[in-house]
Amino acid sequence: MNYKNFCLILNKHIFEDEKKELLKNISERPERFIGLFRPTKPGAKILQHIL
């Protein structure tokens, strides 16, 4: 398998559906990503959720 095929498979299975799931989770429970006492920044928390 070459690198290009690997990237296509990775993007399709991980990032394609994850974007929908991430937006759904942010809209349903925004306190998980943004909070007064959260030690991580919202961008870092979103990245953790994706990975």
C-alpha positions in Angstrom: 0.0 0.0 0.0 1.4 3.4 -0.9 1.2 6.6 1.1 -1.6 8.2 -1.0 -3.9 5.2 -0.6 -3.2 5.1 3.2 -4.1 8.8 3.5 -7.3 8.3 1.6 -8.4 5.4 3.8 -7.4 7.2 7.0 -9.3 10.4 6.0 -12.4 8.5 4.9 -12.7 6.3 8.0 -11.6 8.6 10.7 -12.1 12.2 9.7 -15.2 12.0 7.5 -17.6 10.6 10.1 -15.8 12.2 13.0 -16.6 15.8 11.8 -20.3 15.0 12.0 -19.9 13.4 15.4 -17.8 16.3 16.7 -20.4 18.9 15.6 -23.2 16.8 17.2 -21.3 16.5 20.5 -20.4 20.2 20.6 -24.0 21.2 20.0 -25.4 18.7 22.6 -22.9 19.2 25.3 -20.8 22.4 24.8 -19.6 22.3 28.5 -17.4 19.4 27.6 -15.3 21.7 25.3 -15.7 25.1 26.8 -15.7 25.7 30.6 -14.5 28.1 33.2 -12.3 25.6 35.0 -11.2 23.5 32.1 -7.4 23.2 32.2 -7.1 22.7 28.4 -8.0 25.2 25.7 -11.1 24.4 23.6 -9.0 23.8 20.5 -6.9 21.2 22.3 -10.0 19.5 23.7 -11.6 19.3 20.2 -8.3 17.8 18.9 -8.3 15.2 21.7 -11.9 14.3 20.8 -11.0 13.7 17.2 -7.9 11.7 18.0 
